[in-house]
């Protein structure tokens, strides 16, 4: 797994483990395709909140762009879908 500079900073700042990221990517609760960047956005439910991981694929590796934990996943998803930024994958 690789990280963008921003992604590495956000993982460290927010205390999100690589294991959490891998679980979200492998078994997302929801997943979306970002039409503006070509990245994939996945959400994994965590104790009433959601972990968001935005990543892209580079050959056989994933590159983490950003990640954060949110209690307002539904609002974020709704805004991105209504703005035609994301399309639902799962």
C-alpha positions in Angstrom: 0.0 0.0 0.0 1.3 3.5 -0.9 0.2 6.9 0.4 0.1 10.3 -1.1 1.8 12.9 1.0 -1.6 14.2 2.1 -2.8 10.6 2.8 0.2 9.8 5.0 -0.3 13.0 7.0 -4.0 12.4 7.5 -3.4 8.8 8.6 -0.9 9.9 11.2 -2.9 13.0 12.3 -6.1 11.0 12.7 -4.7 7.8 14.3 -6.1 5.5 11.6 -4.3 2.2 11.3 -3.3 0.4 8.1 -5.4 -2.5 9.3 -8.5 -0.3 9.5 -7.8 1.0 6.0 -7.3 -2.5 4.5 -10.5 -3.8 6.1 -12.4 -0.8 4.7 -11.0 -1.4 1.2 -11.6 -5.2 1.3 -15.0 -5.2 2.9 -16.7 -1.7 2.5 -20.1 -0.9 3.9 -20.5 1.4 0.9 -18.3 2.2 -2.1 -18.4 4.9 -4.8 -16.5 6.0 -7.9 -15.3 9.6 -7.9 -16.0 10.9 -11.4 -13.7 14.0 -11.0 -10.6 12.1 -9.9 -11.1 8.5 -10.9 -10.6 7.4 -7.3 -12.7 5.0 -5.2 -14.3 6.2 -2.0 -15.2 3.4 0.5 -16.9 3.6 3.9 -16.7 1.1 6.7 -19.0 1.3 9.6 -17.2 1.7 13.0 -19.2 1.9 16.2 -21.9 4.3 15.0 -19.5 6.2 12.8 -17.9 5.5 9.4 -14.3 5.4 8.2 -13.9 6.9 4.8 -10.9 5.9 2.6 -10.3 7.6 -0.7 -7.9 5.6 -2.8 -6.7 4.9 -6.4 -5.2 1.8 -7.9 -1.7 1.9 -9.3 -0.9 -1.4 -11.0 -1.1 -4.0 -8.2 -1.1 -1.5 -5.3 -3.6 0.9 -3.8 -2.6 4.5 -3.1 -4.3 6.1 -0.2 -5.3 9.7 -1.0 -7.1 10.6 2.3 -9.0 9.0 5.1 -11.1 10.2 8.1 -13.7 9.1 10.5 -17.1 10.8 10.3 -20.4 10.7 12.0 -22.1 12.3 9.0 -21.4 9.8 6.2 -25.0 9.9 4.9 -24.9 13.7 4.4 -21.5 13.5 2.6 -22.7 10.7 0.4 -25.9 12.5 -0.4 -24.1 15.7 -1.3 -21.6 13.9 -3.6 -24.3 11.9 -5.3 -26.6 14.9 -5.9 -23.6 16.9 -7.2 -22.8 14.2 -9.7 -19.3 13.8 -8.2 -19.8 10.1 -7.1 -21.6 7.1 -8.5 -22.5 4.2 -6.3 -20.6 0.9 -6.8 -21.9 -0.9 -3.7 
